[in-house]
Amino acid sequence: MSYELMWLEAFALTLAIEVPIYAALLRRYAGSWFGAVALGVALQVATHPALWFFAPRFEPYWAWVVTLEVVIWLIEGLLAGLVIDHPKGKRYAYAYGLLASLCANATSTLIGLALQ
Protein backbone atom coordinates (compact mmCIF):
# COMPACT_ATOMS: atom_id res chain seq x y z
CA MET A 1 0.00 0.00 0.00
CA SER A 2 1.35 3.44 -0.89
CA TYR A 3 2.14 5.99 1.82
CA GLU A 4 -0.66 8.23 0.55
CA LEU A 5 -3.23 5.43 0.86
CA MET A 6 -1.95 4.63 4.35
CA TRP A 7 -2.44 8.30 5.22
CA LEU A 8 -5.95 8.33 3.76
CA GLU A 9 -6.88 5.28 5.82
CA ALA A 10 -5.43 6.84 8.98
CA PHE A 11 -7.14 10.16 8.22
CA ALA A 12 -10.53 8.47 7.79
CA LEU A 13 -10.06 6.60 11.07
CA THR A 14 -9.01 9.79 12.85
CA LEU A 15 -12.07 11.62 11.54
CA ALA A 16 -14.33 8.76 12.63
CA ILE A 17 -12.89 8.82 16.14
CA GLU A 18 -12.13 12.48 16.84
CA VAL A 19 -14.98 14.35 15.16
CA PRO A 20 -17.73 12.77 17.32
CA ILE A 21 -15.69 13.54 20.44
CA TYR A 22 -15.19 17.17 19.43
CA ALA A 23 -18.86 17.44 18.47
CA ALA A 24 -20.04 16.04 21.80
CA LEU A 25 -17.70 18.19 23.89
CA LEU A 26 -17.84 21.46 21.96
CA ARG A 27 -21.40 21.67 20.61
CA ARG A 28 -22.48 23.92 23.47
CA TYR A 29 -19.73 26.42 22.66
CA ALA A 30 -19.49 26.08 18.87
CA GLY A 31 -22.95 27.51 18.21
CA SER A 32 -24.56 24.27 17.08
CA TRP A 33 -24.02 20.58 16.56
CA PHE A 34 -23.13 21.27 12.92
CA GLY A 35 -20.65 23.96 13.99
CA ALA A 36 -18.96 21.53 16.37
CA VAL A 37 -18.76 18.83 13.65
CA ALA A 38 -17.35 21.36 11.17
CA LEU A 39 -14.80 22.49 13.76
CA GLY A 40 -13.75 18.88 14.40
CA VAL A 41 -13.26 18.27 10.68
CA ALA A 42 -11.40 21.56 10.22
CA LEU A 43 -9.01 20.73 13.06
CA GLN A 44 -8.17 17.40 11.42
CA VAL A 45 -7.67 18.99 8.02
CA ALA A 46 -5.36 21.57 9.64
CA THR A 47 -3.17 19.10 11.53
CA HIS A 48 -3.34 15.53 10.22
CA PRO A 49 -1.63 16.05 6.82
CA ALA A 50 1.16 18.02 8.53
CA LEU A 51 1.71 15.17 10.97
CA TRP A 52 1.99 12.60 8.19
CA PHE A 53 3.76 14.53 5.44
CA PHE A 54 5.87 17.25 7.04
CA ALA A 55 6.79 16.23 10.58
CA PRO A 56 10.31 14.80 10.69
CA ARG A 57 10.46 11.24 11.94
CA PHE A 58 12.99 10.21 14.55
CA GLU A 59 13.81 7.30 16.80
CA PRO A 60 12.77 5.91 19.14
CA TYR A 61 9.27 5.60 17.69
CA TRP A 62 7.50 6.08 21.02
CA ALA A 63 9.30 9.42 21.55
CA TRP A 64 8.26 10.57 18.08
CA VAL A 65 4.62 9.60 18.77
CA VAL A 66 4.55 11.32 22.16
CA THR A 67 6.24 14.48 20.88
CA LEU A 68 3.98 14.88 17.86
CA GLU A 69 0.80 14.02 19.75
CA VAL A 70 1.60 16.68 22.36
CA VAL A 71 2.20 19.23 19.61
CA ILE A 72 -1.02 18.25 17.80
CA TRP A 73 -2.96 18.33 21.09
CA LEU A 74 -1.77 21.89 21.78
CA ILE A 75 -2.39 23.14 18.24
CA GLU A 76 -5.88 21.64 17.98
CA GLY A 77 -6.78 22.73 21.50
CA LEU A 78 -5.66 26.31 20.98
CA LEU A 79 -7.36 26.53 17.58
CA ALA A 80 -10.58 25.17 19.10
CA GLY A 81 -10.32 27.71 21.92
CA LEU A 82 -9.86 30.47 19.39
CA VAL A 83 -13.06 29.49 17.57
CA ILE A 84 -15.48 28.55 20.34
CA ASP A 85 -17.36 31.02 22.48
CA HIS A 86 -17.41 30.25 26.19
CA PRO A 87 -19.75 32.42 28.31
CA LYS A 88 -17.03 32.95 30.93
CA GLY A 89 -14.54 34.32 28.40
CA LYS A 90 -11.62 33.35 26.23
CA ARG A 91 -9.56 31.83 29.03
CA TYR A 92 -12.28 29.24 29.56
CA ALA A 93 -12.66 28.74 25.82
CA TYR A 94 -8.97 27.88 25.51
CA ALA A 95 -9.09 25.60 28.55
CA TYR A 96 -12.14 23.81 27.19
CA GLY A 97 -10.58 23.55 23.73
CA LEU A 98 -7.46 21.99 25.24
CA LEU A 99 -9.55 19.56 27.27
CA ALA A 100 -11.58 18.51 24.22
CA SER A 101 -8.39 18.13 22.17
CA LEU A 102 -6.81 16.00 24.88
CA CYS A 103 -9.81 13.67 24.94
CA ALA A 104 -10.04 13.40 21.15
CA ASN A 105 -6.33 12.96 20.51
CA ALA A 106 -5.69 10.54 23.37
CA THR A 107 -8.56 8.36 22.19
CA SER A 108 -7.49 8.30 18.55
CA THR A 109 -3.84 7.75 19.42
CA LEU A 110 -4.59 4.80 21.69
CA ILE A 111 -6.95 3.23 19.15
CA GLY A 112 -4.48 3.84 16.32
CA LEU A 113 -1.63 2.25 18.27
CA ALA A 114 -3.82 -0.70 19.22
CA LEU A 115 -4.67 -1.29 15.55
CA GLN A 116 -1.05 -1.32 14.41
N, C-alpha and C positions, 0 to 999 in steps of 0.2 A: 504494500500500500504506500502511495506517495505521501510525503510529509504534509502536503496541502490537504489531502483527504483525511489524514490523521487529525490535523487541526480542525477540519470541518466537523468531524465526529466529536471531538472534544468540545468544540464550541456549542454544538447542538445539545450535548449532555449538560454543559454548564448553564445554558439558557434554561433547560428543563428543570434544573435544580435551583438555580439562584433567583430567577425571575419570580416564581411563586413566593419565595421567602421575602424578597424585597416588596412585592405587592402586599403581602399580609402585614408586614411590619410598617410600611410607609404610607399605606393608603389614606390614613387619617391626615397626614401632613402633605401629601402630594396633590391634594385637591379632589381626587377621585380614584376609584379602582383602576380605571384606564390610565390615568396619569402615573400611578405607581408602577403599573406594568410597563408603560413606555419608559419610565425612568430606569427600571431594572434592565430592560433591553439596551437602552442607551449606555448604561454603565459597562455592560459586557462588550458592546461594540467599541467603546473607548479604550478598554484595557486588554481584552483577551488577545486580539491580534498582536499587540505590542509584546505581550508575554511570550507568545509563540515564535514570532518572527524577528524581534529586535533585541530581546533581552539576552545578554551573553550568558552562555552556559559555563558552569564551572563544577569542579569536584570538591568535596563529595556531593553526590546528588541530593541528599537530605538537606544540606546547607543551602544549595541552590533553591530547592523548593521552599524552605522556610523563609529565606531572604526575599524571594519574589512574591510569595504570598503575603508577607507583611507589607511590602511596598504596594501591592494591589489592594489590600485591605484599606490602607491609608488613603490611597488615591480615590477609590470608589466611595469610601466613607465621607471624605471631604467634599467630593463632587455632589454626593447625595445631600449633604448638609447645606451646600450652596443653593440647591434647587428647592428643597422642601421648606415649608413655612410652619414653624412651630410657634404656638401662641405665646410661649414664654421668651421668645427671642432667638437670635441666631446661635448663641452659645448652645442652647438646647437642641437646635436643629443639627448642628455639627455633631454633638454628642449622640443624638439619635441616629444620624447617618452612619457614624462609626460603629455603633452597636449593630445596626442592621447589616452593615458590610461584614462585620465580624461573623455574625450568624450565617450569612449566605456563603461567604468564602470558606469558612471552616467546614461547613457541610459539604460543599462541592469538592474541596480538597480531599477530605477523608473518603468520600465516595469514589472520587477519581483514583486515589491511591489504592483503595480496596479492589477496584476493577482492573488494575494493572496486572 
